[in-house]
Amino acid sequence: MSETKQWRVIPAVIMTAVMSFGGILVETSMNVTFPLLMSQFNLLASQVQWVTTAYLLAVSIVVPSSAYLVRNFSIRNLFITANLLFLSGLVIDSFAQSFIILLLGRILQGFATGLALPLMFHIILTKVPQDKRGLMMGVGSMTTSFAPAIGPTYGGILTEMLDWHAIFWLLLPLLVLSLAGGLWAIPQEPVGRGEVFNWPAFIGLAAFLVTSLLAIEQNLWYQWMLAFLAAFAFYQSNRNNPLINLNLFSKGHYLVFLWGALTYQALLLGMSFIIPNYLQLGRGLSTTQAGNFMFLGPIVLSLVLPLAGRLYDSLGPKKPILAGLTLSLFALLIFVIYYHQLPIWSLLVVHVMMMLGIALSLSNIMTQSYGQIEDNLEADANTLMNLGQQYMGAISTALVSKLLSLGISQNPEFGAVLGAGWGIILMFLLVLSAYILIIIVFRSNTI
């Protein structure tokens, strides 16, 4: 008990989440600058999206090592490492004058977030009592989900008033504050280092993530072949000294709720790409106007998430999860049918409705997924959750940007409207699949 008493758990969760907040803030801020970057660097939409995809891919590559890292290194030292990586990435991007240098900084920020996200959930899962986890999941999710609320507005205003580089250098004081707060809230704890890191499995998984994402984007046969070989190499090398315990894939209910969390991640990142680009390229709005449009929905998401956690703790999982899924799916259906006809204010109402649905169910789906597995698998489940969310986000961003580019290439005048519609349909189908599976699980009467 004395060890746990040294922890300032809520500040530790928040300070760790600040790094994830910073990564998501930059991600959603840069989304509204994509038309400008496409012009400045002479890029297509499918190329400029690597500002987001490279970041998410870097997160995905680091996350698989998180279970090993938290068992063999102190949380305090991991927190310091992540913060310094993030600060380095911000400094690089503050002065970037080429697209390659911009990507380098984003990759460093992704490595930092790949450490920070699992740390936040590890603190919640190990330092918070079971009956309070729903609330703390909501607090942690609120911290990271607040970034999409201000990101587009933040990016739009800074780009028009200053320059897109300001998106990065204005974040430097926040990360310094995070470092100071984390050092105060997270104690140094002794950790035994008895495990050998499975480098072959790590390299195989990293190679699979990179090659499969390239294959999804470019659809070349040899990339699919390389992705298959990398997946096989990971599976073989992971068997004796597991980097991730693949026994998780034998737990059907866990996989259903995991899929629900992954589809929501795809929805959040996919729509954060579709909407700002559609509003600018298809509706003629400015960068600032598109950013302001994206402000209200994520604010609602951030405010409702802790309440949703309390609903989970008091009512159980079924009611808040199904209510949220139903609402977000209904909003997506309206988007699918009427997105190109509705006035801007009506689109805003539908977007807020979608975000409210996500808020009611996202963190509760995540909490419910962890409740389906044994305590000894929590670290691996945490790793798989964070890895899956970042990889799904990268896939979602790559696919919707490809659809947008395809629409523009087919019809230069109205292609942005056409491509955005295809992307929205894809998001609807993903959430619908999760909705059906979760209803089946709840109706099985085993939860």
C-alpha positions, -999 to +999 in steps of 0.1 A: +000+000+000+028+024+007+040+022-029+005+031-042+001+060-018+031+077-033+012+080-065-009+111-075-030+090-098-052+116-114-024+140-122-003+111-134-030+100-158-035+136-170+002+144-175+007+112-194-024+119-215-010+154-224+015+138-247-013+119-265-033+151-265-004+169-282-001+143-309-038+143-316-039+181-314-012+183-341-029+156-361-063+173-362-047+208-366-027+196-396-058+181-412-072+216-419-038+226-435-037+198-460-050+219-489-023+244-482+004+217-478-007+201-510-001+234-528+031+243-509+048+209-514+030+200-547+014+169-532-017+148-538-043+142-510-031+106-508+005+119-503-001+147-478-021+123-455+013+108-445+016+137-421-011+118-401-003+082-413+034+084-405+026+096-370+000+068-365+024+042-379+051+053-355+027+049-326+017+014-339+053+003-341+062+013-306+030+002-288+038-036-291+068-032-269+048-015-241+039-047-222+076-056-220+086-020-212+062-016-182+074-049-168+111-041-171+114-003-168+100+022-143+069+041-154+088+073-144+117+066-167+094+057-196+074+089-191+106+110-192+118+092-224+084+098-241+083+134-232+119+141-245+111+123-278+080+145-282+098+177-274+125+168-300+098+161-327+081+195-319+114+214-323+122+197-356+087+205-370+089+241-357+116+247-383+108+222-410+111+235-445+106+203-464+079+176-463+105+149-454+117+169-423+080+175-414+075+137-415+106+131-393+093+153-366+059+136-367+075+102-365+093+112-333+060+125-319+045+092-328+072+072-310+065+094-279+027+088-281+034+051-286+050+051-251+025+075-235-008+059-244-001+025-229+014+042-198-018+061-192-040+030-194-014+010-174-016+035-146-055+033-147-055-005-148-029-010-120-035+020-097-073+025-098-098+002-080-120-019-103-152+000-093-137+033-103-121+023-136-151+034-157-148+070-143-110+071-148-112+056-183-136+085-190-111+110-175-082+096-195-103+095-227-116+130-221-080+144-219-070+129-252-104+135-269-103+172-261-076+177-287-099+171-317-122+198-302-096+225-304-073+211-330-089+222-362-097+256-348-062+259-334-047+249-367-069+270-388-064+302-368-026+298-365-022+290-402-041+321-413-026+345-387+010+331-385+021+300-403+016+262-400+049+259-381+033+277-352+011+246-346+043+229-333+063+256-315+033+268-295+030+233-280+065+233-265+054+250-232+026+225-228+050+196-231+075+212-206+046+215-182+037+179-188+073+168-180+073+188-147+039+176-137+047+140-144+079+141-124+058+154-095+030+128-098+049+096-108+072+081-082+103+061-090+097+025-084+122-004-084+116-028-114+132-061-120+147-066-155+146-103-160+130-106-195+148-107-228+132-085-254+120-104-285+136-084-312+127-108-341+090-106-332+092-068-328+109-064-362+084-088-378+054-070-365+068-036-374+076-048-409+040-061-412+025-028-401+045-008-426+042-032-456+005-039-450-003-001-448+016+005-480-002-025-496-036-010-486-027+024-500-009+013-532-023-022-538+008-037-553+010-075-552+046-077-539+036-054-510+009-079-500+034-107-503+059-089-480+031-082-455+022-118-454+058-129-449+063-104-422+031-115-404+043-152-406+077-142-393+061-124-364+038-153-355+067-178-356+091-157-335+063-147-311+055-183-300+083-190-275+088-155-260+056-136-267+058-099-275+020-100-274+001-129-259-020-142-289-042-162-266-063-130-265-076-140-299-093-170-284-116-148-263-146-140-285-164-114-263-131-095-258-126-094-296-161-081-302-156-051-279-120-046-292-135-044-327-160-018-314-132+004-300-112+000-333-142+010-355-147+041-334-110+050-337-114+046-375-145+068-374-129+096-353-098+098-375-115+092-408-141+119-402-115+143-389-099+140-424-130+139-445-149+168-430-123+196-431-112+187-466-148+184-478-157+217-463-128+235-480-126+216-513-163+209-517-180+237-500-155+265-504-150+273-467-117+288-455-092+270-432-105+289-402-142+282-410-135+245-415-116+245-382-144+262-364-169+237-377-149+209-360-149+226-326-183+219-311-185+181-316-153+171-298-161+196-270-194+176-264-173+144-266-149+156-240-175+168-216-197+137-218-170+110-215-166+112-177-204+111-174-205+081-196-179+064-173-202+071-143-232+056-162-211+025-168-202+022-131-238+027-120-259+011-148-236-015-162-223-017-198-254-025-219-275+007-218-248+034-223-230+013-250-261+005-271-275+040-267-242+055-279-238+031-308-274+037-319-270+075-318-237+076-337-249+051-363-281+072-369-260+104-373-238+086-398-268+074-418-279+111-421-244+120-433-245+092-459-278+104-473-278+141-470-242+154-464-241+171-499-275+187-495-277+200-459-267+235-450-236+239-429-254+244-396-274+212-402-242+193-408-229+207-376-259+194-357-254+159-372-217+160-364-225+169-327-250+140-326-224+116-339-199+128-313-224+125-285-230+089-295-193+082-295-189+098-261-216+076-245-201+043-257-164+046-266-146+045-232-173+021-220-166-003-248-129-002-240-136-008-203-159-037-212-133-052-234-108-053-205-134-069-183-135-099-206-100-111-198-080-123-168-058-099-148-026-116-160-035-106-196-043-069-189-009-057-201-012-076-233-048-065-238-037-029-232-009-033-258-033-049-284-059-022-278-035+007-283-018-010-312-051-018-329-065+017-324-034+035-339-031+010-368-069+012-375-066+050-375-037+048-400-057+025-422-088+047-420-068+079-428-051+062-458-084+048-472-104+080-469-076+101-484-073+076-513-111+078-518-109+116-518-080+116-543-099+091-565-130+113-565-109+144-574-092+126-602-125+114-617-142+148-615-119+177-607-149+201-602-171+180-578-146+152-569-142+163-533-179+159-528-179+125-544-148+112-526-160+125-492-193+106-498-175+073-504-154+079-472-186+085-451-202+053-465-171+033-454-173+048-419-210+039-417-203+003-427-175-001-401-197+012-372-226-009-384-205-041-382-195-033-346-232-025-337-244-058-349-217-079-332-221-061-298-259-066-299-253-103-305-230-105-275-254-087-252-283-108-263-263-140-256-270-133-218-235-142-209-225-106-198 
